Amino acid sequence: MVVSACSVSTQTFAPAGTAGNSAAKTAASLDSWRRSLAEKGLPGAGCFKAAYPSTEWSRIACSTPPRVWFPVPRSRRSKLTQTVGNGNDFTADTTPNLIHTAIGAFPKVKGVTSVQSVGCCGYQGLNSYSIQLNSYFFTTSACGTIANCAGWEQFVLSNPSGSTPASLFIQDWLVGTKGSLSGCPPGKGWQYVGIGCVQNSPSAVGIPNIAITDLGQLVETGSAASSGDSIYLAVGGTQYGMKNIQSDGITDLAAHWEGSEFNIIGNGGGDVANFNAGSKITVSLEAADGVETKPTCPADTGTTGESNNLYFVKAPRRPAKLLHPSIEFTMSSTNSGNASCDVLKGI
């Protein structure tokens, strides 16, 4: 697959039923509100919720992260053709500048009425999908004495089928750079799953199940810091957040984050999110690195093993300029060729 240059968009979306200037003002207000909450950060470890227009976080009960893994691409182990995902994805690359926060959104969603996660090893069914904001693979001291080992971190929304609540959590990995790892560092909380070592954040935020027709209202944010990594999800005028306190078992993403992937794909286990015919989705990704120069947008650099049945097509004209360096690209159920990705510097 050949692709060109890239640009992101992390706009917030107006509630259904608004129009014209009123809708634009509402979207701008929601965007400002959402950003201010993430910039403020969470008051401590645990789970929180805020409702527009309040900028105060309220602590809520946490849930347990789902027992499903979101592994590396199969293509790292064997050749496999696919459309979007399983390693075949655009990413925002800020090398050598470190990302501290990344923001993913879907500024344009057209014709999406259904999605179904299919496969063998994740959560299958209608309206089942995951939204992932993933780092590149990186060298980390968390590998200990294990050779040919790299760290990897995923900020995940897992939305199951039916009315079961969605889960917002962080999943950390140690993966092999030359095949699978043979084991994990002892006493660090890692679980060996054959292809690598994995551990979820201790907590997750339980969120009411999100219909795929509300995709345009979702904005996911991941932040990395030595004091603990955080994940946020805005659903219209409600924002959820979870902070994970760092420990020796976590990969220390804050010192290594130079590239990021964001997309909607199958719900774990290398599964595929199958969208209805006529679906067209624009994806945006901001990468705050403190420099605000244009990132690059290399093709086929995705890091997760899940995928969807869409194709990359031509990127939108005149993408919105955002606060931070960004990329933007479009996926469609119709393969029209001419795949591209736009890139923009920050304001």
C-alpha positions in Angstrom: 0.0 0.0 0.0 1.4 3.4 -1.0 0.5 6.5 0.9 1.4 10.2 0.9 1.7 12.9 3.5 -0.8 13.3 6.6 -3.1 15.8 9.1 -5.1 15.3 12.2 -8.3 16.7 13.6 -9.4 16.5 17.2 -12.5 18.6 17.0 -15.3 18.0 19.4 -18.8 17.4 18.0 -22.0 19.2 18.5 -25.0 17.3 19.9 -27.5 16.0 17.4 -30.1 18.5 16.5 -28.0 21.6 16.5 -27.2 23.4 13.3 -25.4 26.4 11.8 -23.5 28.9 14.0 -25.1 27.5 17.1 -23.6 24.0 16.3 -20.2 25.5 15.6 -20.2 27.4 18.9 -21.3 24.3 20.8 -18.6 22.2 19.2 -16.0 24.9 20.0 -17.1 25.1 23.6 -17.1 21.4 24.0 -13.6 21.2 22.5 -12.3 23.8 24.9 -14.0 22.2 27.8 -12.6 18.7 27.0 -9.1 20.0 26.5 -9.1 22.0 29.7 -10.1 18.9 31.7 -7.3 16.8 30.2 -4.7 19.6 30.6 -5.8 19.9 34.3 -5.3 16.2 34.8 -6.9 13.9 37.2 -6.7 14.6 40.9 -5.2 11.2 41.7 -5.2 7.6 40.8 -8.5 6.0 40.1 -11.6 6.8 38.0 -13.4 10.1 37.4 -16.2 11.7 35.4 -17.1 15.3 34.5 -20.2 16.7 32.8 -20.2 19.8 30.6 -19.8 22.7 31.5 -18.2 21.8 34.8 -14.4 21.6 34.9 -14.3 19.7 38.2 -13.7 15.9 38.2 -16.0 13.7 40.3 -14.6 10.5 41.6 -16.6 7.4 40.5 -16.3 3.7 41.3 -13.8 1.8 39.1 -14.5 -1.4 37.3 -12.2 -4.3 36.5 -10.5 -4.2 33.0 -11.7 -6.9 30.6 -9.7 -10.1 30.3 -9.0 -9.7 26.6 -5.6 -9.0 25.0 -5.0 -6.6 22.1 -1.8 -8.2 20.6 0.8 -7.1 18.2 0.1 -7.6 14.4 0.2 -11.1 13.1 2.3 -9.7 10.3 5.2 -9.5 12.8 5.0 -13.3 12.9 3.6 -14.3 9.5 2.5 -12.6 6.2 -1.1 -11.7 6.1 -3.1 -9.4 3.8 -5.7 -7.0 5.2 -7.3 -3.6 4.7 -6.9 -1.3 7.7 -5.1 -2.5 10.8 -2.9 -5.5 11.7 0.1 -3.3 11.1 -1.3 -1.6 8.1 -2.1 1.9 9.4 -1.0 5.6 9.3 0.7 6.9 12.4 1.8 10.2 13.8 5.6 10.2 14.1 7.2 13.0 16.1 10.8 11.5 16.3 13.0 12.7 17.9 10.5 14.8 20.0 8.7 13.0 22.8 4.9 13.0 22.9 3.3 13.7 26.3 -0.4 13.7 25.1 -2.1 12.3 22.1 -5.7 13.0 21.1 -7.8 10.9 18.6 -11.2 11.7 17.1 -13.5 11.0 14.1 -14.3 14.5 12.7 -16.3 13.1 9.8 -18.4 10.0 9.9 -20.7 9.2 7.0 -23.0 6.3 6.3 -22.0 4.2 9.4 -25.0 2.3 10.7 -23.5 -0.9 12.0 -20.3 -2.7 13.0 -19.6 -6.3 14.0 -16.4 -7.6 15.5 -15.6 -11.0 14.1 -12.7 -13.5 14.6 -11.6 -16.0 17.2 -10.2 -14.5 20.3 -11.8 -11.2 21.3 -15.3 -10.0 22.0 -17.4 -10.7 18.9 -20.9 -9.5 18.0 -22.9 -6.6 16.7 -21.8 -3.2 17.9 -18.6 -4.7 19.3 -15.4 -2.7 18.6 -12.4 -1.2 20.2 -10.9 2.3 19.8 -7.2 2.2 20.4 -4.5 4.9 20.8 -1.2 3.0 20.7 2.4 3.9 21.1 5.3 2.7 18.9 7.5 -0.1 20.3 10.3 1.2 22.4 13.3 0.2 24.5 12.5 0.0 28.1 14.2 -0.9 31.4 11.0 -2.9 32.3 12.4 -5.7 30.1 15.1 -6.3 32.8 17.7 -8.8 31.5 15.4 -10.2 28.7 17.1 -9.8 25.4 15.4 -8.6 22.2 12.6 -7.0 24.2 10.6 -3.8 23.7 7.8 -2.0 25.5 4.5 -1.0 24.1 1.4 0.8 25.6 -2.2 0.9 24.5 -5.0 3.3 25.6 -8.1 1.3 24.9 -11.9 1.7 24.8 -13.4 -1.8 24.6 -17.1 -1.7 23.6 -18.8 -5.1 23.7 -21.9 -6.3 22.0 -25.4 -5.8 23.6 -25.9 -3.6 26.6 -22.8 -4.6 28.5 -20.9 -1.4 29.6 -17.7 -0.4 27.7 -14.4 -0.3 29.5 -11.7 2.4 29.3 -8.3 1.3 30.5 -4.6 1.0 29.7 -2.8 -2.2 28.5 1.0 -2.5 28.7 3.1 -5.0 26.9 6.6 -6.4 26.6 7.1 -7.8 23.1 9.8 -9.5 21.2 11.9 -7.7 18.6 13.0 -11.0 17.1 10.1 -13.3 17.5 8.2 -14.1 20.7 9.6 -13.7 24.2 10.4 -16.8 26.1 9.3 -15.4 29.5 8.6 -12.3 31.6 10.5 -10.4 34.3 9.8 -12.0 37.6 7.7 -10.3 40.3 6.5 -7.4 38.1 2.9 -8.2 37.5 3.4 -9.4 34.0 1.3 -12.3 32.5 3.0 -14.4 29.9 0.7 -15.0 26.9 3.1 -16.7 24.4 3.8 -13.8 22.1 4.8 -11.5 25.0 4.1 -10.2 28.5 1.0 -8.2 29.2 -0.7 -6.4 32.1 -3.8 -4.2 32.4 -4.1 -1.1 34.5 -5.4 -2.1 37.9 -8.7 -0.3 37.2 -11.0 0.6 34.3 -13.8 3.1 33.9 -17.1 1.5 33.2 -19.0 3.5 30.5 -22.6 3.0 29.2 -22.4 1.0 26.0 -21.8 3.3 23.0 -23.7 2.8 19.8 -21.6 2.9 16.7 -23.9 5.6 15.3 -22.4 7.9 18.0 -18.8 7.5 16.8 -18.5 11.1 15.7 -19.1 12.2 19.3 -16.1 10.3 20.7 -12.7 11.8 21.5 -10.0 9.7 23.2 -6.9 11.2 24.9 -3.9 9.4 26.3 -1.3 11.1 28.5 2.1 9.9 29.7 3.9 11.1 32.8 6.4 9.8 35.3 3.8 10.1 38.0 1.3 7.9 36.2 -0.3 7.6 32.7 -3.9 8.6 32.1 -6.7 7.9 29.6 -9.7 10.0 28.9 -12.8 9.6 26.7 -15.3 12.3 25.9 -18.7 11.2 24.8 -20.4 14.4 23.7 -20.8 16.5 26.9 -19.5 13.8 29.3 -15.9 13.0 29.9 -14.4 10.0 31.7 -10.9 9.6 33.0 -8.6 7.0 34.7 -5.2 7.5 36.1 -2.8 4.6 36.5 0.1 5.1 39.0 3.4 4.1 37.6 5.3 1.1 39.1 8.4 -0.8 38.3 6.2 -3.1 36.2 5.1 -0.4 33.8 7.0 0.5 30.7 7.8 4.2 31.4 6.1 5.5 28.2 6.8 9.2 29.1 10.5 8.8 28.4 10.0 7.0 25.0 6.8 8.1 23.2 7.8 9.2 19.7 4.9 7.8 17.6 1.3 7.0 17.9 -1.6 5.1 16.2 -5.3 5.8 16.6 -8.2 3.9 15.0 -11.4 1.9 15.4 -10.8 -1.8 14.9 -11.8 -5.3 16.2 -12.5 -5.8 19.9 -9.4 -7.7 20.9 -7.6 -11.0 20.0 -6.6 -9.8 16.5 -10.3 -9.6 15.5 -11.8 -7.5 12.7 -14.4 -4.8 12.9 -16.7 -5.2 9.9 -18.6 -2.0 9.0 -21.7 -1.8 6.8 -21.3 -1.0 3.1 -21.4 2.8 2.5 -19.3 3.6 5.6 -16.8 6.4 5.5 -14.8 7.6 8.5 -12.2 10.3 8.8 -9.6 9.8 11.6 -7.6 12.5 13.3 -4.7 12.3 15.7 -3.0 15.1 17.5 0.4 14.5 19.1 1.5 17.1 21.7 5.2 17.1 21.8 6.0 20.7 22.9 7.5 21.6 19.5 4.5 22.0 17.3 6.3 21.2 14.0 4.7 18.9 11.5 4.8 15.2 12.3 5.4 12.7 9.6 2.7 10.2 8.7 4.4 6.9 7.6 2.1 4.2 6.2 2.1 0.6 7.4 3.4 1.5 10.8 0.5 0.5 13.0 1.3 -1.5 16.1 -1.9 -3.4 17.0 -3.1 -6.7 15.6 -6.7 -5.8 15.3 -8.1 -4.5 12.0 -11.3 -3.4 10.2 -12.7 -4.0 6.7 -12.3 -0.5 5.4 -9.8 0.9 2.9 -7.6 4.0 3.0 -8.8 6.6 0.5 -7.8 10.2 -0.3 -7.4 12.4 2.7 -9.9 15.3 3.2 -9.2 18.7 1.6 -8.4 21.6 4.0 -8.2 19.7 7.3 -8.7 21.8 10.4 -5.6 23.2 12.0 -5.4 22.0 15.6 -3.6 23.1 18.7 -0.9 20.4 18.4 0.9 18.7 15.4 -1.7 16.4 13.7 -2.4 13.9 11.0 -5.7 13.2 9.3 -6.8 10.4 6.9 -10.0 8.7 5.7 -11.2 5.1 5.5 -14.1 3.9 3.3 -15.9 0.7 2.5 -15.3 1.5 -1.1 -11.7 1.0 -2.4 -11.1 4.0 -4.6 -7.3 3.9 -4.4 -5.2 7.1 -4.0 -4.7 6.6 -0.3 -3.2 9.6 1.5 -2.6 11.2 4.8 -2.4 15.0 5.6 0.0 16.5 8.2 -0.3 19.9 9.9 1.9 21.7 12.5 0.4 22.9 15.7 -0.9 26.4 16.3 
